[in-house]
Amino acid sequence: MPAIVLLAAAILMALIWATDLTATLGAHPWWSGKVVWIGAPVGLALAWALTMRFGAGLRSALFLLALGLAGSAAYFGKVVFVTSFAGNTLAGQFWFFGWIASMAALAGLLANVFARLYGWIRARQPEA
């Protein structure tokens, strides 16, 4: 995976942090920025590591599945935590770690999408 691909995904994750999109989507405002900074490097490292083992289609499917599962864990963790009036700490941990895993999966998915786009552009350039 080329470095430019990882850089593009990292820039997009930084924009997610800068706009505080995670808080808008349901993360707690206290730690909404932290989940991006923790999850993004993990996801980018996983995307790079998985390039050596799996094809692009399988990587996309894995990251999409991980994003769905982690997003569900974060959503239901939040719902249970809020309805328990902050009494269920396990639900709060699902909410927090679900968001970290969601950001990791999103960063990996973005890196994979950018890698495929990069390969598509490179394949269509004329030979010099």
MOMO-V329271 format. One record per residue. N is the residue number from 1. RES is the residue in three letters. PSI is psi in radians with two decimals (* if undefined). D_CENTER is the distance of its C-alpha to the mean C-alpha in Angstrom with 2 decimals. Layout:
n=N res=RES psi=PSI d_center=D_CENTER
n=N res=RES psi=PSI d_center=D_CENTER
This chain:
n=1 res=MET psi=2.16 d_center=17.15
n=2 res=PRO psi=2.64 d_center=18.64
n=3 res=ALA psi=-0.56 d_center=17.75
n=4 res=ILE psi=-0.55 d_center=17.74
n=5 res=VAL psi=-0.81 d_center=14.75
n=6 res=LEU psi=-0.66 d_center=12.69
n=7 res=LEU psi=-0.73 d_center=14.33
n=8 res=ALA psi=-0.75 d_center=13.52
n=9 res=ALA psi=-0.67 d_center=9.74
n=10 res=ALA psi=-0.67 d_center=10.34
n=11 res=ILE psi=-0.73 d_center=12.70
n=12 res=LEU psi=-0.66 d_center=10.57
n=13 res=MET psi=-0.61 d_center=8.10
n=14 res=ALA psi=-0.60 d_center=11.59
n=15 res=LEU psi=-0.64 d_center=12.81
n=16 res=ILE psi=-0.72 d_center=10.36
n=17 res=TRP psi=-0.79 d_center=11.73
n=18 res=ALA psi=-0.61 d_center=15.20
n=19 res=THR psi=-0.08 d_center=15.48
n=20 res=ASP psi=0.75 d_center=14.27
n=21 res=LEU psi=-0.54 d_center=12.49
n=22 res=THR psi=-0.68 d_center=10.99
n=23 res=ALA psi=-0.65 d_center=14.68
n=24 res=THR psi=-0.60 d_center=15.75
n=25 res=LEU psi=-0.07 d_center=13.58
n=26 res=GLY psi=0.01 d_center=14.95
n=27 res=ALA psi=2.69 d_center=13.77
n=28 res=HIS psi=2.33 d_center=16.92
n=29 res=PRO psi=-0.44 d_center=18.06
n=30 res=TRP psi=-0.67 d_center=19.09
n=31 res=TRP psi=0.30 d_center=15.77
n=32 res=SER psi=-0.58 d_center=13.35
n=33 res=GLY psi=-0.56 d_center=13.05
n=34 res=LYS psi=-0.60 d_center=12.90
n=35 res=VAL psi=-0.55 d_center=9.67
n=36 res=VAL psi=-0.79 d_center=7.97
n=37 res=TRP psi=-0.46 d_center=10.49
n=38 res=ILE psi=-0.78 d_center=10.12
n=39 res=GLY psi=-0.64 d_center=6.51
n=40 res=ALA psi=-0.84 d_center=6.08
n=41 res=PRO psi=-0.61 d_center=9.28
n=42 res=VAL psi=-0.79 d_center=8.73
n=43 res=GLY psi=-0.69 d_center=6.05
n=44 res=LEU psi=-0.68 d_center=8.52
n=45 res=ALA psi=-0.70 d_center=11.35
n=46 res=LEU psi=-0.71 d_center=10.54
n=47 res=ALA psi=-0.74 d_center=10.33
n=48 res=TRP psi=-0.76 d_center=13.57
n=49 res=ALA psi=-0.66 d_center=15.16
n=50 res=LEU psi=-0.28 d_center=14.69
n=51 res=THR psi=-0.46 d_center=16.36
n=52 res=MET psi=-0.26 d_center=19.50
n=53 res=ARG psi=-0.71 d_center=19.70
n=54 res=PHE psi=2.75 d_center=18.39
n=55 res=GLY psi=2.95 d_center=18.87
n=56 res=ALA psi=-0.68 d_center=16.51
n=57 res=GLY psi=-0.76 d_center=17.01
n=58 res=LEU psi=-0.68 d_center=16.34
n=59 res=ARG psi=-0.76 d_center=13.10
n=60 res=SER psi=-0.78 d_center=11.93
n=61 res=ALA psi=-0.73 d_center=13.34
n=62 res=LEU psi=-0.80 d_center=11.83
n=63 res=PHE psi=-0.62 d_center=8.15
n=64 res=LEU psi=-0.73 d_center=9.38
n=65 res=LEU psi=-0.76 d_center=11.33
n=66 res=ALA psi=-0.68 d_center=8.86
n=67 res=LEU psi=-0.72 d_center=6.84
n=68 res=GLY psi=-0.78 d_center=10.46
n=69 res=LEU psi=-0.76 d_center=11.72
n=70 res=ALA psi=-0.68 d_center=9.41
n=71 res=GLY psi=-0.67 d_center=9.85
n=72 res=SER psi=-0.72 d_center=13.48
n=73 res=ALA psi=-0.73 d_center=13.86
n=74 res=ALA psi=-0.77 d_center=12.78
n=75 res=TYR psi=-0.89 d_center=15.06
n=76 res=PHE psi=-0.53 d_center=17.94
n=77 res=GLY psi=-0.72 d_center=17.75
n=78 res=LYS psi=-0.79 d_center=18.22
n=79 res=VAL psi=-0.81 d_center=21.01
n=80 res=VAL psi=-0.70 d_center=22.85
n=81 res=PHE psi=-0.76 d_center=22.54
n=82 res=VAL psi=-0.71 d_center=23.92
n=83 res=THR psi=-0.34 d_center=26.63
n=84 res=SER psi=0.12 d_center=27.77
n=85 res=PHE psi=0.84 d_center=28.31
n=86 res=ALA psi=0.42 d_center=26.05
n=87 res=GLY psi=-0.43 d_center=28.13
n=88 res=ASN psi=1.68 d_center=25.70
n=89 res=THR psi=-0.51 d_center=23.79
n=90 res=LEU psi=-0.71 d_center=22.04
n=91 res=ALA psi=-0.67 d_center=20.52
n=92 res=GLY psi=-0.65 d_center=19.46
n=93 res=GLN psi=-0.64 d_center=17.75
n=94 res=PHE psi=-0.69 d_center=15.93
n=95 res=TRP psi=-0.87 d_center=14.88
n=96 res=PHE psi=-0.93 d_center=13.72
n=97 res=PHE psi=-0.45 d_center=12.14
n=98 res=GLY psi=-0.68 d_center=10.58
n=99 res=TRP psi=-0.68 d_center=8.73
n=100 res=ILE psi=-0.80 d_center=7.81
n=101 res=ALA psi=-0.61 d_center=6.74
n=102 res=SER psi=-0.74 d_center=4.82
n=103 res=MET psi=-0.60 d_center=2.97
n=104 res=ALA psi=-0.79 d_center=3.53
n=105 res=ALA psi=-0.67 d_center=3.43
n=106 res=LEU psi=-0.74 d_center=2.23
n=107 res=ALA psi=-0.74 d_center=3.74
n=108 res=GLY psi=-0.72 d_center=5.85
n=109 res=LEU psi=-0.75 d_center=6.70
n=110 res=LEU psi=-0.75 d_center=7.64
n=111 res=ALA psi=-0.70 d_center=9.50
n=112 res=ASN psi=-0.73 d_center=11.15
n=113 res=VAL psi=-0.76 d_center=12.19
n=114 res=PHE psi=-0.60 d_center=13.55
n=115 res=ALA psi=-0.72 d_center=15.29
n=116 res=ARG psi=-0.69 d_center=16.96
n=117 res=LEU psi=-0.73 d_center=17.97
n=118 res=TYR psi=-0.79 d_center=19.33
n=119 res=GLY psi=-0.66 d_center=21.27
n=120 res=TRP psi=-0.74 d_center=22.61
n=121 res=ILE psi=-0.76 d_center=23.86
n=122 res=ARG psi=-0.58 d_center=25.40
n=123 res=ALA psi=-0.42 d_center=27.17
n=124 res=ARG psi=-0.02 d_center=28.82
n=125 res=GLN psi=2.43 d_center=30.21
n=126 res=PRO psi=2.62 d_center=33.92
n=127 res=GLU psi=2.44 d_center=35.33
n=128 res=ALA psi=* d_center=36.96
